[in-house]
Amino acid sequence: MEMRRKITLLKWLMAASFILLVVQLQAQPPVKTYTIKDGNMYIALSKNLQQSSLDSFISKYELSDLNLPAFLQTGIADSLHKLGWKVDIDSKEIFVISKPLFSADNITDPADKIIFTQKEGTDVLPPANQVHFGYNRYKNKSPFAVSDSVVTFFLRGNTGANSVKLAGSFTNWQHAAFPMARTDSGWIANVKLPAGKHLYKFIIDGNWTVDRDDINNENDGMGNDNSVYYKTNYNFTLDGYSNAKKVYLAGSFNGWRANELQMIRTATGCAIPVYLSEGTHTYRFIADGNWFADPANNDKLPNEYNGFNSVIRIGKPYTFKLNGFAGAQKVVLFGSFNNWKENELFMNKTGNGWELPYTLGPGNYEYKLIIDGKYFGDSVLSGNLALVIQPNFTFRLKGFANASTVCLGGDMNNWNPTSFKMKREGDDWIFKAHLNKGKHVYKFIIDGKWILDPANKLWEENEYNTKNSVLWIESD
């Protein structure tokens, strides 16, 4: 009993310390944090957040179901309460809500509760390179110079400092840092980086600071802001159009947002360097409001406007094959990899059936076929086919030998109850999936009935009050 009281007190103090920290931040710039402490999820938001900032926060952490904009406007928390959230602070400047991450009711050893809290609460955000697209934005200075794979980080000014170091996701943060060399206008450090997203900060005479000239920054979920740098791997170029006032790039990688990626003027036209993940990307240019495909790129796919989108393919192609159906006139492939567009990917007829090469990066995908106007998923007209590229985790469910069908549903397949069919292997049902680093939620579906993973005691409540199993992946 004494041990239980101590643990309860410890949990209360940890939660209280977080709330106190948020209160202290109220006088600081707008707060927007998603934090996990002591087995609880905490969201803290300033009430003066700009709509664009709130929208990006909601999108980043997939919080659209909470309807946070309505709560900010009305202060009515009914929808939050229904989803299991509790309002901890609701002042004029800020509000804080919390929700249990998992239940420890069936854990008998009090020490286990502390271990789980510490272990699972240390990694809230996905890893730095777990992104599909990014580009750099700087003010008061040019983007970092790049030669081959070496990036020259540049801190403008601060020439009176005695020591400046560079730390980031590529140096394991505080465990290592690169010393920077003084120049006549600031400090530089050369770092060899792979393509992708990297987080960084400068340490000026022992004081950690973001890059004030870098427009891209993000919060790590623990109240710390970091600067973001994208080591780009593709340079979009467009020759001509010197008379156009503004030229933009838009594509599947940025949700086809028309006014986001303004291209930079060059001697022959305009360009913009970006980072793109492995896979197939479609795009168009927009000059003074007029959309058009890349005239220098012959790789194109049809779009829904009876035109064409230009295509960039990064990585190795995966060949979709369909045996038989020799008498079919048209076979269409569509899935999660092309945003379920039914007018884009037409398979080619072969001697044995149909096939189509398509470039995909590591991940879990679902798809369907349309054969002469008839939709096909698996063996029946409902459901999707599944494809996993580079699986790195095996889900296992022991027992249930008499089950007819066992499936996996979760965030890795958008909770589809039929697409990820598990296979019988000895005494287990298994499914090999590709899981990124971080948190995943899932359930098993046995002959149509959803159950928690009986071998996993970590779970959290969901919007239906039926619980989801929780899994944390510590490395890619």
Legacy VTK file of the C-alpha trace (Angstrom):
# vtk DataFile Version 3.0
C-alpha trace
ASCII
DATASET POLYDATA
POINTS 476 float
0.000 0.000 0.000
2.836 2.387 0.873
4.531 1.681 -2.474
1.268 2.385 -4.333
0.893 5.739 -2.544
4.438 6.675 -3.486
3.888 5.821 -7.129
0.608 7.728 -7.215
2.361 10.744 -5.702
5.206 10.425 -8.232
2.763 10.299 -11.121
0.891 13.342 -9.795
4.106 15.308 -9.363
5.277 14.479 -12.904
1.960 15.547 -14.405
1.878 18.659 -12.220
5.415 19.582 -13.279
4.361 19.478 -16.914
1.315 21.662 -16.265
3.476 24.105 -14.267
5.912 24.242 -17.171
3.078 25.124 -19.531
1.859 27.870 -17.193
5.367 29.324 -17.156
5.360 29.332 -20.943
2.201 31.426 -21.175
4.200 34.658 -21.296
6.414 33.266 -24.051
5.696 33.049 -27.809
2.648 30.930 -28.817
2.752 27.386 -27.441
1.835 24.288 -29.469
3.128 21.045 -28.001
2.190 17.382 -28.012
3.894 15.593 -25.131
3.782 12.203 -23.431
4.500 12.106 -19.704
3.709 9.510 -17.060
1.553 7.429 -19.379
-0.567 10.421 -20.469
-0.745 12.367 -23.695
-0.741 16.150 -23.226
-1.650 18.811 -25.781
-0.872 22.447 -24.935
-1.961 25.254 -27.267
-1.951 29.021 -26.997
-5.305 30.579 -27.730
-3.720 33.239 -29.946
-2.300 30.722 -32.439
-2.657 31.691 -36.069
-5.010 29.453 -38.037
-2.217 28.257 -40.341
-0.077 27.294 -37.357
-2.972 25.425 -35.738
-3.783 23.645 -39.005
-0.188 22.464 -39.433
-0.121 21.209 -35.820
-3.378 19.271 -36.309
-2.108 17.783 -39.565
1.291 16.859 -38.105
-0.162 14.855 -35.201
-3.341 13.686 -37.004
-5.684 15.383 -34.514
-8.536 16.337 -36.836
-10.991 14.163 -34.894
-10.575 16.399 -31.819
-12.075 19.446 -33.579
-9.647 21.749 -31.774
-10.638 24.897 -33.771
-14.223 24.609 -32.454
-12.969 24.185 -28.892
-10.760 27.292 -29.248
-13.709 29.335 -30.517
-16.435 28.128 -28.159
-14.629 26.626 -25.171
-17.086 23.709 -25.265
-15.205 20.488 -24.529
-17.986 17.946 -25.044
-16.364 16.392 -28.123
-13.031 16.139 -26.305
-14.644 14.438 -23.311
-16.332 11.896 -25.576
-12.923 10.940 -26.964
-11.460 10.463 -23.501
-9.626 13.822 -23.138
-9.666 15.884 -19.938
-9.208 19.674 -19.778
-6.391 20.413 -17.305
-5.942 24.147 -17.973
-8.332 26.576 -19.698
-7.133 30.133 -19.160
-7.342 33.254 -21.313
-3.943 32.533 -22.822
-3.645 28.767 -23.059
-5.360 25.430 -22.665
-3.954 22.005 -21.816
-5.781 18.716 -22.340
-4.667 15.204 -21.424
-5.596 11.594 -22.093
-4.187 8.297 -20.775
-1.834 6.654 -23.245
-2.397 3.175 -21.855
-3.930 1.388 -18.925
-1.764 -0.239 -16.287
-4.654 -1.843 -14.396
-3.467 -5.353 -15.248
0.173 -4.732 -14.364
0.779 -6.020 -10.869
4.357 -4.869 -10.351
4.450 -1.095 -9.634
7.967 -0.894 -11.042
6.622 -2.005 -14.427
4.450 1.095 -14.589
7.443 3.379 -14.223
9.508 1.453 -16.766
6.739 1.619 -19.350
6.201 5.316 -18.792
9.863 6.156 -19.185
10.441 3.885 -22.147
7.368 4.685 -24.182
7.287 8.384 -23.428
10.690 9.259 -24.788
9.954 9.117 -28.510
6.886 11.057 -29.568
7.825 12.269 -33.027
8.758 10.228 -36.091
12.465 10.144 -37.000
13.934 13.015 -38.980
14.182 11.226 -42.319
10.682 9.779 -42.153
9.248 12.290 -44.604
8.178 12.182 -48.229
8.898 15.770 -49.252
10.611 18.942 -48.083
12.296 22.159 -49.223
14.433 24.838 -47.574
13.423 28.416 -46.804
15.842 31.012 -45.471
15.773 34.752 -44.837
18.793 37.070 -44.745
21.053 34.390 -46.230
21.271 31.942 -49.108
20.561 28.216 -48.648
23.505 26.196 -47.356
26.086 25.408 -50.026
26.322 21.749 -51.015
29.231 20.004 -52.720
28.592 16.342 -53.479
27.172 15.112 -50.159
28.900 17.740 -47.971
26.699 20.536 -46.596
28.230 23.794 -45.352
26.134 24.953 -42.393
26.378 28.725 -41.914
25.510 30.783 -38.829
25.280 34.453 -39.764
26.867 36.987 -37.397
27.846 36.163 -33.799
31.463 36.964 -34.686
32.129 38.019 -31.101
31.388 34.548 -29.749
34.265 32.524 -28.326
32.940 29.139 -29.416
30.167 27.933 -31.720
29.183 24.294 -32.284
26.671 22.576 -34.498
24.454 19.811 -33.062
21.511 17.946 -34.477
19.854 14.679 -35.319
22.992 13.814 -37.308
25.246 14.223 -34.227
22.920 12.505 -31.747
22.326 15.969 -30.283
24.051 16.565 -26.938
26.209 13.430 -27.210
28.324 15.022 -29.928
28.679 18.334 -31.734
30.742 19.689 -34.618
32.970 22.711 -33.847
32.313 25.558 -36.278
35.019 27.741 -37.849
34.895 31.516 -37.610
34.644 33.553 -40.841
34.429 37.293 -41.486
30.615 37.112 -41.519
29.796 34.242 -39.160
30.585 30.576 -38.554
30.668 27.503 -40.811
30.880 23.724 -40.449
31.081 21.099 -43.200
28.931 18.003 -42.620
28.433 14.959 -44.845
24.703 14.173 -44.925
22.420 11.779 -46.800
19.362 13.098 -48.603
16.415 13.703 -46.306
15.264 15.758 -43.354
17.692 16.780 -40.617
17.125 18.745 -37.394
19.800 21.053 -35.989
20.729 23.800 -33.544
23.717 26.020 -32.869
25.502 26.089 -29.488
26.877 29.624 -29.022
29.175 29.870 -26.004
27.219 27.034 -24.415
23.783 28.441 -25.222
21.554 26.378 -27.524
19.662 28.330 -30.201
17.747 27.694 -33.394
18.902 29.163 -36.693
17.096 32.511 -36.695
17.409 32.730 -40.482
15.810 29.334 -41.111
12.052 29.640 -41.672
11.580 25.876 -41.315
11.409 24.811 -37.681
9.388 22.372 -35.625
8.709 21.472 -32.018
9.979 18.139 -30.739
6.895 17.582 -28.580
8.845 18.344 -25.403
8.706 22.125 -25.666
11.914 22.505 -27.704
12.058 24.095 -31.146
14.581 22.815 -33.705
15.636 24.160 -37.070
14.965 21.933 -40.082
17.281 21.350 -43.013
16.417 19.240 -46.060
19.308 17.688 -47.947
17.655 17.867 -51.355
17.945 15.184 -54.008
16.040 16.614 -56.971
16.147 19.987 -58.740
13.038 20.948 -60.718
13.946 23.263 -63.604
11.907 25.117 -66.199
13.534 27.008 -69.065
12.015 30.178 -70.445
8.929 31.922 -69.047
11.037 34.982 -68.267
7.984 37.217 -68.711
5.900 35.326 -66.162
5.406 37.225 -62.912
5.336 34.095 -60.755
6.043 30.450 -61.499
5.101 27.692 -59.066
5.606 23.952 -58.777
2.792 21.690 -57.537
2.492 17.938 -57.333
1.378 14.840 -55.516
4.198 15.389 -52.995
2.709 18.648 -51.656
-0.974 17.854 -52.089
-1.128 19.882 -55.333
-1.105 23.157 -53.390
-0.800 25.789 -56.076
0.831 28.727 -54.248
3.316 26.968 -51.981
6.451 26.248 -54.050
7.467 29.422 -55.845
10.358 28.729 -58.196
13.582 30.746 -58.136
14.732 32.749 -61.148
17.834 31.448 -62.954
19.816 32.587 -65.985
17.713 30.378 -68.286
14.374 30.208 -66.480
13.573 29.085 -62.953
14.251 26.198 -60.585
13.577 24.828 -57.115
15.523 22.098 -55.289
13.477 19.731 -53.099
13.763 16.462 -51.216
11.609 13.593 -52.517
11.342 10.157 -50.945
11.570 6.943 -52.929
8.524 6.399 -55.083
6.564 7.854 -57.992
5.750 11.568 -57.934
3.555 13.499 -60.386
3.759 17.261 -60.874
2.968 20.320 -63.029
4.195 23.894 -63.342
1.979 26.974 -62.882
2.957 30.204 -64.667
0.712 33.157 -63.799
-2.161 30.800 -63.033
-1.740 28.544 -66.067
-1.075 24.854 -65.323
1.066 22.756 -67.678
3.229 19.635 -67.740
7.018 19.815 -67.814
7.946 20.361 -71.490
11.400 18.830 -70.888
10.103 15.595 -69.308
8.611 12.936 -71.605
7.533 10.703 -68.703
3.854 11.539 -68.212
0.678 10.023 -66.805
-2.910 10.990 -67.689
-4.900 13.065 -65.215
-8.561 13.677 -64.488
-8.642 16.838 -66.627
-7.987 15.018 -69.920
-4.408 16.195 -69.776
-1.129 14.831 -68.436
1.020 15.183 -65.340
4.791 14.901 -65.514
6.397 12.073 -63.536
9.522 11.677 -61.416
10.483 8.162 -60.311
13.022 7.685 -57.526
14.104 4.173 -56.596
13.519 0.758 -58.102
10.293 -0.188 -59.910
7.985 -2.897 -58.641
6.184 -4.790 -61.382
2.498 -5.447 -60.853
1.457 -8.605 -62.698
-1.967 -10.037 -63.458
-2.055 -13.486 -65.059
-4.852 -14.380 -67.439
-7.701 -12.111 -68.555
-6.384 -12.361 -72.124
-9.739 -11.284 -73.482
-9.895 -8.079 -71.412
-9.713 -4.769 -73.211
-8.521 -2.508 -70.394
-7.057 -3.113 -66.934
-6.612 -0.198 -64.535
-4.427 -0.289 -61.403
-5.083 2.144 -58.561
-4.292 2.280 -54.863
-2.995 4.145 -51.871
0.270 4.830 -53.732
-1.464 7.093 -56.304
-4.191 8.488 -54.041
-6.707 5.996 -55.508
-6.841 7.714 -58.907
-8.717 5.479 -61.338
-7.653 7.281 -64.510
-3.880 7.201 -64.205
-2.297 3.716 -64.276
-3.244 1.489 -67.223
-1.636 -1.944 -67.306
0.075 -3.314 -70.415
-1.064 -6.556 -72.049
1.528 -9.359 -72.231
1.532 -12.924 -73.510
0.480 -14.233 -70.091
-1.778 -11.428 -68.911
-1.125 -7.841 -67.833
1.660 -5.980 -66.061
2.839 -2.511 -65.106
6.168 -1.387 -63.598
5.713 1.224 -60.883
8.314 2.724 -58.552
7.556 2.442 -54.850
9.485 3.163 -51.671
9.386 1.098 -48.458
5.910 0.935 -46.973
2.519 -0.769 -46.754
0.208 -0.323 -49.713
-3.297 -1.314 -50.762
-4.629 -1.458 -54.281
-7.420 -2.638 -56.565
-7.928 -3.437 -60.228
-10.638 -2.439 -62.680
-10.969 -5.026 -65.438
-13.237 -3.795 -68.235
-15.167 -1.657 -65.768
-15.445 -4.309 -63.038
-13.742 -3.704 -59.688
-11.561 -6.414 -58.160
-9.900 -6.424 -54.749
-9.170 -9.857 -53.395
-11.202 -12.866 -54.533
-14.414 -10.933 -53.997
-15.463 -7.510 -55.175
-14.970 -5.945 -51.728
-11.647 -5.503 -50.005
-8.221 -4.449 -51.255
-5.090 -6.274 -52.239
-2.037 -5.674 -50.043
1.577 -5.075 -50.949
4.402 -4.573 -48.444
7.746 -3.230 -49.658
10.729 -4.013 -47.392
8.885 -5.507 -44.382
10.753 -5.040 -41.112
8.317 -6.227 -38.431
6.301 -9.438 -37.966
2.953 -9.323 -36.170
2.142 -12.624 -34.425
-1.042 -13.961 -32.897
-0.848 -17.300 -31.114
-3.668 -19.813 -31.083
-7.061 -19.409 -32.765
-6.398 -22.519 -34.850
-10.081 -22.831 -35.737
-10.376 -19.302 -37.131
-11.251 -19.051 -40.818
-9.776 -15.595 -41.418
-7.444 -13.500 -39.284
-6.522 -9.981 -40.372
-4.462 -7.075 -39.053
-5.931 -3.598 -38.883
-4.253 -0.412 -37.691
-2.635 2.861 -38.610
-0.381 0.991 -41.041
-3.352 0.206 -43.347
-5.839 2.899 -42.359
-7.731 0.378 -40.190
-8.879 -1.674 -43.160
-10.353 -4.897 -41.660
-9.690 -7.152 -44.665
-6.631 -6.025 -46.643
-3.846 -7.352 -44.361
-4.677 -11.062 -44.174
-2.502 -13.002 -41.754
-1.058 -16.415 -42.653
-0.937 -19.513 -40.490
2.640 -20.464 -39.519
2.853 -23.287 -36.987
0.826 -22.216 -33.975
0.868 -18.551 -35.002
-0.923 -16.250 -37.366
1.624 -13.829 -38.872
1.771 -10.730 -41.046
4.997 -9.014 -42.110
4.644 -5.234 -42.317
6.856 -2.193 -42.787
6.760 -0.024 -39.669
8.471 3.327 -39.303
10.100 4.370 -36.077
7.656 5.596 -33.455
4.201 4.728 -32.172
1.715 2.442 -33.933
-1.790 1.336 -32.921
-3.467 -1.844 -34.141
-5.871 -4.720 -33.533
-6.451 -8.236 -34.828
-9.696 -9.178 -36.595
-10.706 -12.839 -36.096
-13.590 -13.882 -38.337
-14.853 -10.308 -38.247
-14.360 -9.732 -34.508
-11.841 -7.081 -33.425
-9.591 -7.980 -30.471
-6.576 -6.533 -28.689
-3.237 -8.285 -29.034
-3.328 -10.724 -26.086
0.500 -10.810 -26.008
0.820 -7.012 -25.708
-0.237 -5.434 -22.392
0.259 -1.884 -23.726
-2.931 -0.265 -25.004
-4.743 3.058 -25.188
-8.382 4.067 -25.341
-9.902 4.974 -28.713
-12.899 7.056 -29.801
-15.169 4.022 -29.548
-14.036 3.122 -26.017
-12.923 -0.296 -27.284
-9.138 0.180 -26.880
-6.276 -0.288 -29.345
-3.025 -2.153 -28.826
0.025 0.127 -28.875
3.409 -0.724 -30.344
6.581 1.373 -30.274
9.336 0.829 -32.846
12.674 2.121 -31.600
14.603 1.945 -34.880
13.855 1.714 -38.589
LINES 1 477
476 0 1 2 3 4 5 6 7 8 9 10 11 12 13 14 15 16 17 18 19 20 21 22 23 24 25 26 27 28 29 30 31 32 33 34 35 36 37 38 39 40 41 42 43 44 45 46 47 48 49 50 51 52 53 54 55 56 57 58 59 60 61 62 63 64 65 66 67 68 69 70 71 72 73 74 75 76 77 78 79 80 81 82 83 84 85 86 87 88 89 90 91 92 93 94 95 96 97 98 99 100 101 102 103 104 105 106 107 108 109 110 111 112 113 114 115 116 117 118 119 120 121 122 123 124 125 126 127 128 129 130 131 132 133 134 135 136 137 138 139 140 141 142 143 144 145 146 147 148 149 150 151 152 153 154 155 156 157 158 159 160 161 162 163 164 165 166 167 168 169 170 171 172 173 174 175 176 177 178 179 180 181 182 183 184 185 186 187 188 189 190 191 192 193 194 195 196 197 198 199 200 201 202 203 204 205 206 207 208 209 210 211 212 213 214 215 216 217 218 219 220 221 222 223 224 225 226 227 228 229 230 231 232 233 234 235 236 237 238 239 240 241 242 243 244 245 246 247 248 249 250 251 252 253 254 255 256 257 258 259 260 261 262 263 264 265 266 267 268 269 270 271 272 273 274 275 276 277 278 279 280 281 282 283 284 285 286 287 288 289 290 291 292 293 294 295 296 297 298 299 300 301 302 303 304 305 306 307 308 309 310 311 312 313 314 315 316 317 318 319 320 321 322 323 324 325 326 327 328 329 330 331 332 333 334 335 336 337 338 339 340 341 342 343 344 345 346 347 348 349 350 351 352 353 354 355 356 357 358 359 360 361 362 363 364 365 366 367 368 369 370 371 372 373 374 375 376 377 378 379 380 381 382 383 384 385 386 387 388 389 390 391 392 393 394 395 396 397 398 399 400 401 402 403 404 405 406 407 408 409 410 411 412 413 414 415 416 417 418 419 420 421 422 423 424 425 426 427 428 429 430 431 432 433 434 435 436 437 438 439 440 441 442 443 444 445 446 447 448 449 450 451 452 453 454 455 456 457 458 459 460 461 462 463 464 465 466 467 468 469 470 471 472 473 474 475
